[in-house]
Amino acid sequence: MKNNVIFLSIALIFLGLTAEAQRSIRIGYVDMSYILENVPEYQEAQAQLDKRVADWKTEIEKRTKEIDQMKKALENERVLLTQELIKEREDEIKFVENEVLQYQQKRFGPEGDLMKQRSILVEPIQDQVFNAVQEIAEARQYDFVLDKSSDLVMLYANKRHDI
């Protein structure tokens, strides 16, 4: 009898805990790319950035053509040049190629001007969206809000789920 009462008490406690654990979790999502595409400030900033990128690419193409011309000139004159002059011209070509690579890294690398400019232009708009998501999620009692346009970015998480 005593064992049955203990067993029944434990069963009721577990049942109560599982009922609480199975409470529905509210999840929402935001499509950040859709929002950004429909914000005029973002479109204007993106147009400015695209123009800069086009200018940088034009500069790189121009420098690459210069390198190609230097290589062709060297090949055409190779039979007339001494080994020292050939080596000197090859070193000059290598130097210019390295300059172009450094320029590309400076503009398009992971910490280059493109990433910095994109961050500067997009960050204020993303902050506005983030603040709006926070307000809406709290008002509508969402537990989690995710960004649909990226792999897995959580924009909001209710504090009660913080373990």
N, C-alpha and C positions, 0 to 999 in steps of 0.2 A: 504494500500500500504506500509506504513511505517512498519507495523507489519510483512508483508511478507518479506521485506528486512532483518529485524532483525532475523526472523525465518530462512531464507535462509542462513544468515551469520553463525548463531549458528550451523545449520545442516552441513555446509561445514567445520567448525572448528572440530566438533565431527567426521566427516568422515575422516578428515586428521589425527586426533589423533588415531582413531581405525586402520587406515591403518598402521601407525607407530607401533602401539602395536602388529599388526599381522605379523610383519616382522619375517621371519623364524629364529628360534633359532637353532644353530648348537650344537648337543650333540654327544660326542664320549665316548667310554669306553675302559678300559684297563683291561685285565685279569691278575692281579698281580700274582696269583698262577701259571699260565702257564709260565710267565716270570721267576719266581723264580725257577721253576722246571727245566728250561733250562739254568740256569746260573751255571757253574761249581763251582764257589766259594761258592755258596749257598749249592750245593749238598755236598761239602766237609765239610762245617760247620755243616750241618744237620747230617752228618754221625758222626762227633765228638760229637755232642749233644746227638744223639741216644746212643752212647757208654756210655756216662756219665749217662744217664737215666737208662740204663740197670744195671750199677754198683750200682746206688742208689736203684733200685728195689731189686737187689740181697741182698743188706745190710738190707733192710727192711724185706724181707722174712726170712733171717737168724735170725734176732732179733725176729720176730714173732714166729718162730719155738722154739726159746729159751723160750719164754713166755709160749707156749703150753706145753713144757716139764716141766716147773716150776709148771704149774697148775696140770698136771698129777701126778707129784711127791707129791704135796700137797694132792691131793685126795687119793693117795695110802697110805700116812702116816697119814692122818687125825685122824684115830682111835688111833694112838700111841702118838699123840701130845697133849699138854695142850692147853687151850684156848688162852693163851698168845702167844705161839709159832705159833698157827694157825693165829692169828691176825697179828703177825709180818711177816709171810710169805705172807699173803694176801696183806699187805701194800707194801712189796717188789715187788710183782707182779704188783700192781697198779702203783708203781713208774716206773718200767721198761716199762709198757704200755704207761704211759705219756711221757716217753722219746722217744719212737717210734713215737707217735703222733706228738710230737714237731719236730722230725727229718723229718717226712713226710711234715709237714707244711713248714719247712725250705727249703726243696728241691722242693716240688710240689705246695705249696700254692700260692695264688694270687700275693704275693710279694716275692716268693721263688726264689731259684737259677735257676730253669728251665726258668722262665719268664725273669729273668735278662740276662741269657746266650742267650736266643733266641733273645732278644732285641739287645744285643751287636753284635750278628752274622748277624742278618737280617737288622738292621738299615742302614749300609753303602750301601747295595745293593738297599734297598728301596729308599734311597736318590738319587742314580744314576737314578733310574727309574723315580722318581718324577721330577728331573731336566729335563730329556728327555721329559717327558709329558708336562711340562711347555713350553719348546721350540717349540715342535710340535704344541701344542694348539694355541700358539700365531701366529706361522707361517701360520697355516691353518685357522685361525680365528674361532676357536671353542668358543662357549659360556660356555659350561660345559664339563668336562671330569670326568667320574665316574669309580670306581673300580668295575668290574663285580664280582670278587671273594668274596667280602665282602657284608654285608647287604646294607649299603648305605654310601660309603665314596666318597666324592667329592675331586678329585685330582687337579682340576683346575676350576676356575670360573672367567669369564671376569669381570673386575672391573666395567663396566657400569651397571651390574646387582646388584651391592652392594647398598642396600637401607638403 
